Amino acid sequence: MTKIAILGANGRLGRAVAKAFLDVGFDVRAITRGGKVPAELAGATAAAGDALDRDALIAATEGVDIIFNGLNPLYTDWSKCLPMAENVMAACHANGALHLFPGTVYNYGSPTPRVITEDTPFHPTTEKGRIRVAMEELFRREADAGRVRTILLRAGDFFGGTGTGSWFDLVVASKMNKGVYTAPGPADLVHEWAYLPDLANGFVGLAQNLDKLGNYEALNFPGHPVTDLEIKASAEKAIGRPLKLTLMPWWVLRAGSPFVAMWREIVSMSYLRFEPHQLASARLEGIIDTIPHTPLDQAVAEALEDIGVATVANRSRAA
């Protein structure tokens, strides 16, 4: 049985990926700082490991075949990203493990290309974008040196899955129980979203088709390139009533950004809310046969239920 360690198993992405691998019979080791397995990951083995402690991380991942790197520091503390990545490379090398990693669109900077392919060059224009590029350069160097094999799957903003912390629950759906849809940018602008259960199954598909992949691969995950008007329509179907459209008050965040660190970081990446973009892949479907894709209406309904917004479906079940 293939053994996979999930780094960041308490996080939203880590939980989704761990569950997807459990569902297809992998031996899953959920690694968290406290060494406790989230309740929804029954069947996984718990292990304690701190990504900033190289020796502890190597020990926590001993004997695994694959390490999924779902680590993500606080949005205000990305200085830890590269040291964590270096420690993950050390753990992969020490254990002879494959490295699975989720990429972002931060690498492309502003103006963001309308369609991002696997051949689109990086042009980071923010500190977070430069950090992401440096991480991927590290992974490629390790692969080219024959030390660590990396398979990267690049996705847009997450929605769905358990937990909080995404644009979807913090902004878009934050007032939906009061009948309000909050658009983070122009409502008719195409933005790339990744429904987490789909993305997690994409990683499973790659792990099951390693014979079709090289020593370093950076692939795109085409998720839901949709407008807020489309998401709003799906949300209205899910909750069974119309929603009032409002816009996120960016002027408040911009005015307060000199004084609030989180707002400053969000504002630095705000261009992604005003520049249309979507991911395309020329290779993914040929590798995993079928790209996981939950229809938008279903994905939005399930995502709303996950964060406690009352939908027609959950009201019917409660009746």
LOZA-388960 format. One record per atom (N, C-alpha, C): z, x, y; residue in one letter. Coordinates in pm, whole numbers, plus 50000, padded with zeros to 5 digits. Layout:
ZXYa;...
//
This chain:
500005008549880m;500005000050000m;500005008850125m;499105006050218t;499015014050340t;500245011650428t;500815022650478k;502015021850562k;501625023950708k;502075014850792i;501805015950935i;503105015051013i;503285024051108a;504435023551199a;503985017351330a;504745007851378i;504435001251505i;505395006451611i;504905014551703l;505735019251814l;505725008551922l;506925005351973g;507024994652071g;507014980952006g;507654979951889a;507614967451812a;508364956051880a;509184959051980n;509854948452056n;508964942752165n;507884949652196g;507004945252302g;506064934252256g;505464927852352r;504584916452323r;503404920652235r;502754931652270l;501624936452191l;502084941652056l;503164949452055g;503664954951930g;504014944351829g;504654933551873r;505004922651783r;503764915951725r;502774913551811a;501554907051764a;500824915651662a;500734928551687v;500034937551596v;500814938951465v;502134940151475a;502944941251353a;502774928951266a;502794917151327k;502634904751250k;501264904151183k;500224908351255a;498874908051200a;498764917151078a;499374928851083f;499324937950969f;500194933050854f;501324926850884l;502144920750779l;501364909950706l;500624901850782d;499904890550723d;498844894750622d;498334907050636v;497304911550541v;497844921450438v;499184922650433g;499784930150323g;500074944750348g;500004949450472f;500384963250500f;501904964750493f;502354976650463d;503764980350467d;504064984150612d;504774975450684v;504974977150828v;506364982650858v;506404993250937r;507674998750985r;507744996151135r;508674987851177a;508834984251317a;509804994051383a;509295001851477i;510115012251540i;510495008051681i;511785007551703t;512315004151835t;513445013851866t;513845014451992r;514935023652027r;516235019851957r;516465006751943g;517705002251880g;517635001051730g;516435002151673g;516295001551528g;516434987751470g;516164977251550k;516274963551500k;514894956951499k;514624949251394v;513344942351381v;513414928851451v;512434925551537p;512414912051596p;512384901351487p;512994890051513a;513154879551412a;511824875151352a;510754874751432e;509474869851381e;508754880051291e;509344891951276l;508724902151192l;509474904051061l;509974893151005a;510624893850875a;509654899650774a;510114909350699g;509244916250604g;508934930350647g;509134933350776a;508944947050825a;510224954950804a;510084968050792t;511224977050782t;511594981850921t;512884981850952a;513334986151084a;513585001251084a;513265007551196a;513565021751214a;513815024251362a;514725033551390a;515035037051529a;514255049451569a;513715049251688g;512995060851739g;512745059551887g;512955070551959d;512735070852103d;511485079152129d;510515073552197a;509245080552218a;509395092752307a;510495093952380l;510725105752462l;511475116652387l;511845113952262d;512525123652175d;511565127152062d;510865138452075r;509805141951981r;510295142851838r;511395149651816d;511905151351680d;512285138051617d;512925129451699a;513325116251648a;512095107751614a;511055108951694l;509835101151669l;509135106051543l;509095119051524i;508505124551402i;509255119651280i;510585119751288a;511395115151175a;511215100251149a;511125092451256a;511005077851240a;509675073851179a;508655082151195t;507315078851143t;506975086651016t;507955093050959e;507705101250840e;507085092950726e;506005097850670g;505415091650552g;504445080350578g;504185076950705v;503255065850731v;501825070950734v;500885061850713d;499465065250715d;498845062950853d;499415053350926i;498875049451057i;500045047851154i;499845052251277i;500805049651384i;500095041551492i;500575029351515f;500055021051624f;500905023851747f;500245028151853n;500935032151975n;500965020652074n;501985012152063g;502145000852154g;503155003652263g;503395016352293l;504385020152393l;503865017252533l;504725012352619n;504345009852758n;505595010252845n;505765020852924p;506945021653010p;506935010653115p;508035009553187l;508085000253298l;506925002853393l;506404992253451y;505234993453538y;505495002653657y;506775004153692t;507155012753804t;507475026953760t;507305030053632d;507705043253582d;506665048853486d;505435049653530w;504365054553444w;504345069853434w;505275076653498s;505375091153480s;505725094553336s;506225084853261k;506595087153121k;505405085853026k;504295080453072c;503175077552982c;502645089952911c;502355100452986l;501765112352925l;502755119552833l;504025121452873p;504975127452779p;505115119352649p;505125106052660m;505175097752540m;503935099952454m;502765100452518a;501515102452444a;501525115852371a;502035126052436e;502105139252372e;503025138852250e;504125131652260n;505045130552147n;504435122452033n;503665112252066v;502985104551962v;501965113351890v;501235121551967m;500295130851903m;501025140251808m;502195145051849a;502975154051764a;503415146851636a;503815134151649a;504255126451532a;503075123751438a;501915120451494c;500725118151411c;500345130951336c;500355142151408h;499975154851346h;500965158851237h;502255157451265a;503285161451169a;503195153251041a;502785140751053n;502755131750939n;501355129150885n;500355135550944g;498985133350899g;498545118950915g;499005112451022a;498755098051042a;497615095651141a;496875085051115l;495865080051208l;496555073751328l;495945075151447h;496495069751570h;495655057851616h;496275046051626l;495635034051683l;496195031851822l;495305029251918f;495775028352057f;495035017452134f;495755009352216p;495104999252300p;494715005052436p;493425004752468g;492975009552598g;492954998452701g;492775002152827t;492734992452937t;491454994553019t;491254986053118v;490114987653209v;490494995453335v;491725000453340y;492175008053457y;491315020453480y;490755025953373n;490005038553379n;488795037853471n;488275025753499y;486985024553567y;487085023453718y;488295021253769g;488505021353912g;487795010253987g;487755011854120s;487135002054209s;485995008854285s;484845002354293p;484514989054241p;484374989254088p;484944979254024t;484874978153879t;483494973453837t;482874980053739p;481564975253691p;481674960853641p;480664952953671r;480684938953628r;480704937653476r;479954946153408v;479954946553263v;480314960753219v;481394961953145i;481884974853100i;481514976652953i;480714986752925t;480324989652788t;481055002252741t;480845005952617e;481475018152566e;480895030752630e;479745029352697d;479125040852763d;479405041552913d;480105031652966t;480405031553110t;481325043253144t;480945051553240p;481785063253274p;483065059253345p;484095067253327f;485365065053395f;485245069453541f;485925061853627h;485965065353769h;487295059953825h;488415065753781p;489715060253824p;489945062053973p;490445051754037t;490725052354181t;492185049454211t;493005048354108t;494445046154126t;495195056054039t;496475057754067e;497295066753986e;497385062053842e;497515049053822k;497575043753685k;496255046353611k;495145044853680g;493865047753618g;493745062453580g;494205071353668r;494145085653638r;495045089353520r;496195082953510i;497085085453397i;496435080853267i;495815069253269r;495145064253149r;493995073453106r;493245078353201v;492165087653168v;492745100453108v;493825105653165a;494445117753113a;494945115652969a;495475103952940m;495925101052805m;494755101152707m;493665094752746e;492505094352656e;491875108152639e;491915116352743e;491425130052730e;492285137852631e;493595135652634l;494505141952538l;494145137752396l;493935124852375f;493615119852241f;492295125852190f;491315126852280r;490035132452239r;490155147252204r;490935154752283r;491125168952252r;491765170752114r;492765162552086e;493445163451956e;492485160051842e;491625150251866a;490645146451763a;489595157451745a;489095162751857d;488075173151850d;488605185751782d;489905188151795a;490525199851732a;490855197451585a;490595185151538g;490875181851399g;492335179751369g;493115176951474r;494555175351454r;494945160651432r;494435151851517v;494815137651509v;493575129051528v;493355119851437r;492255110351448r;492725098351528r;491975094451631t;492335083151717t;491255072551716t;491675060051699i;490795048551714i;491375040051827i;490625038751936l;491075031552055l;490295018552067l;491005007852099l;490374994852121l;490754990052260l;489754988952349r;490004985852490r;489924970752514r;490904965552586a;490964951052608a;491334947852752a;491174935052787g;491554930452920g;493014926052924g;493364917853022d;494744913053036d;495134904352918d;496384905952874f;496864898452758f;497274884252796f;497084875052701f;497764862152707f;498014857752564f;498984849052544g;499364844852410g;500384854152349g;500904850052235g;501944858052170g;503304855152228g;504334859852159t;505694857452206t;506104867952307t;507024864252393g;507514873352494g;506974869752632g;507434877152731t;507024874752869t;506544887852931t;505964886753049g;505574898753121g;504094900053149g;503304889753117s;501874890453144s;501524882353269s;500324884853322w;499844876953436w;499814862153401w;499534859153276f;499404845153236f;500724837653253f;501824843453203d;503094835953212d;503804838153346d;503644849953406l;504364852753531l;503704846353653l;502384843953645v;501674838553761v;500934825753724v;499924826853639v;499034815453612v;499784802953570v;500684804353471a;501364792653415a;502784790853467a;503184798753565s;504584798853608s;505054785453664s;504134777553721k;504514764553780k;503804752953712k;503304755453593m;502494745253527m;503314733053488m;504574734953452n;505414723453421n;505664714653543n;505364719953661k;505474712153785k;504114707253832k;503084709253746g;501754704153778g;500904713253864g;501234726353865v;500524735753952v;499924747053870v;498654750253896y;497984761853839y;497854772253949y;498334784453924t;498284795054025t;497234805253987t;496174806254068a;495104815954043a;495464829154109a;495414840354034p;495754853354091p;494674858954184p;493484852854182g;492384857354267g;491424845854288g;490214848354336p;489224837654354p;489044829954223p;489124816654231a;489164808454110a;487864808654031a;486764812554096d;485474812754027d;485054826853984d;485964836253989l;485674850253955l;485914852753807l;484964859253740v;485094862353597v;486054873953578v;487054871953491h;488064882053463h;488194883353311h;488394895553264e;488484897953119e;489924895653071e;490064886452975w;491344883452912w;491254886352762w;492364890052702a;492434892252557a;493534883552499a;493174874252413y;494164866052344y;494824874952238y;496124876952250l;496804887252170l;496614885952019l;496724874051960p;496474873251816p;495074877951777p;494084875351860d;492734880151833d;492684895351840d;493254901151946l;493234915651962l;493954922451847l;495104916851806a;495854922451694a;495004922551567a;494284911751544n;493414911151426n;492234920751438n;491844923851560g;490814933951581g;491284947651534g;492544950951563f;493094963551515f;493154963851363f;493524952451302v;493544951651156v;492144954351100v;491134948051162g;489764950051116g;489344964651121g;489744971651225l;489414985951235l;490124993951127l;491404990951104a;492164998251002a;491604995850862a;490934984650844q;490354981450713q;488924986850697q;488404993050802n;487024998050798n;486945012350851n;487915020350818l;487965033950870l;486795042550822l;486215038750710d;485075046450658d;483845045350747d;483835035550837k;482715033650929k;482955040351064k;484085047251078l;484505052551207l;484615067651204l;484425073851320g;484515088251332g;485925092951359g;486025105551399n;487335111651423n;487935106951555n;487075103051649y;487535097251775y;486605085751811y;487185074051828e;486395062351864e;487085054851978e;486305051052078a;486795042652186a;485895030452193a;486395019252144l;485605006952131l;486134996252225l;485254987252266n;485654976152351n;485924963652267n;486904955752314f;487204942952251f;486784931852347f;485614925552324p;485194914452410p;486074902252380p;486884898452476g;487804887352453g;487304874552517g;487964870452626h;487574858252698h;487254862152842h;485994865052874p;485614867453013p;485384854053082p;486414849153148v;486374835453202v;486944835053343v;486684824053412t;487224821953546t;488534814053537t;489264814153647d;490474805953652d;490134791153643d;488964787153691l;488564773153680l;488424769153533l;487914778353451e;487784775553308e;489154774953240e;490024784253273i;491364784153214i;492114771653258i;491964768053385k;492624756053437k;492154743653360k;490864742553335a;490334730953260a;490924730553120a;491034742053055s;491634742552921s;493104738952926s;493804743553029a;495224740353043a;495434725453066a;494554719253145e;494664704853170e;494464696953041e;493544701452956k;493374694752826k;494644696252742k;495234708252747a;496414710952664a;497624702852707a;497844701452838i;499044694452885i;498784679652911i;497524675752913g;497194661652924g;497294655853063g;497174664253165r;497194659153303r;496524669253395r;496064664753512p;495424673953606p;496444683553669p;495964695053710l;496814704953775l;496294707553915l;497214709354008k;496844713154144k;496574728254146k;495454732354205l;495094746354212l;495684752754338l;496454763354321t;496954771254433t;496584785854410t;496644793854515l;496314807954506l;497564816454519l;497614827254447m;498734836454454m;498834842054596m;500034842254655p;500184846754795p;500224862054804p;499064868254796w;499004882854798w;499574888854926w;499474881455036w;499974886755163w;501464889655157w;502214881755078v;503654883955064v;503904897254994v;503164899754882l;503344912154808l;502924924254892l;501834922654967r;501374933855050r;502384937055160r;502944926655219a;503924928755325a;505194935255271a;505584931355149g;506824936555093g;506684949155011g;505424953454986s;505224964854896s;505864977854942s;506004980455073p;506704992855110p;508174992955070p;508714981155041f;510144980255015f;510474976554870f;509514971154796v;509744966754658v;508784974254567v;509354982854480a;508524991754398a;507554984054309a;508004973454245m;507124965854156m;505964959654234m;506244954054349w;505184948154429w;504164958854469w;504654970854502r;503764981754541r;502804985154427r;503324985654305e;502484988754189e;501474977654161e;501904965254174i;500994953954152i;499874953954256i;500224956354382v;499224956554489v;498214967754465v;498674979154412s;497764990454389s;496664986954290s;496934977254201m;495954973354101m;495294959954133m;495514954954256s;495064941454291s;493534940054292s;492824951254303y;491354950254305y;490814943354181y;491524944654067l;491064938353944l;491054923153953l;491764917654050r;491794903054070r;490724898454166r;490004907754226f;488994904054326f;487614909654293f;487514916554178e;486244922354137e;485904917353997e;484824909953981p;484494904353849p;484184915453748p;484634913353625h;484364923253521h;484564917053384h;483844922453287q;484024918253149q;483664929953057q;484194929552936l;483954939952836l;482864935652740l;481994944952704a;480964942552604a;480984954052505a;480654950952381s;480624961452278s;479324960852201s;478724972652184a;477504973552105a;477814976751959a;479094979751927r;479414985051795r;480464977351717r;481384970551787l;482554965051718l;482184955351607l;481264946251637e;480894936151537e;480294942651412e;479524953251429g;478944960051314g;479974967051227g;481144970051286i;482194976951212i;483104967151139i;483514956451207i;484484947051147i;483844933751108i;482514932951118d;481724921151079d;481844909551176d;483054904551197t;483234893351288t;484344896651387t;484044896051515i;485064898751617i;485984886651627i;487294888151607p;488214876651616p;488104869951753p;487924856851751h;487764849751878h;488234835351862h;489414832451913t;489944818851916t;489304811452033t;488764799352012p;488164791952124p;489144790652241p;488614790952362l;489474791252481l;490454779752486l;490004767452458d;490924756052464d;492104757952370d;491834762452248q;492894764552150q;493794776152192q;493194787152238a;493984798852278a;494914795652393a;494414788552493v;495244784952609v;496374775552566v;496064765552483a;497094756252436a;498194763552361a;497814772752271e;498804780152194e;499614789452284e;498944795652380a;499634804552473a;500654796852557a;500304784852599l;501234776652676l;502444772552591l;502194768852467e;503304765352378e;504214777252358e;503644789252346d;504434801352325d;505424803952438d;505054799852561i;505944802552675i;506704790052719i;506644779452638g;507484767852663g;506914757452758g;505624758152788v;505004747652868v;504714735752777v;505094723852822a;504944711852739a;503474708052727a;502944708452605t;501554704552580t;501504691452505t;500324685552500v;500144673152425v;500544675152280v;500184686452223a;500474689252082a;501964690152055a;502704697552140n;504134698752109n;504904686152144n;504394678152238r;505034665252265r;504834655852148r;503624656552085s;503324647951971s;504224651551852s;504434664551832r;505284668851720r;506724664551740r;507154664251869a;508544660651896a;508774645751886a;507694637851895a;507834623151895a;508224618051756a;
//
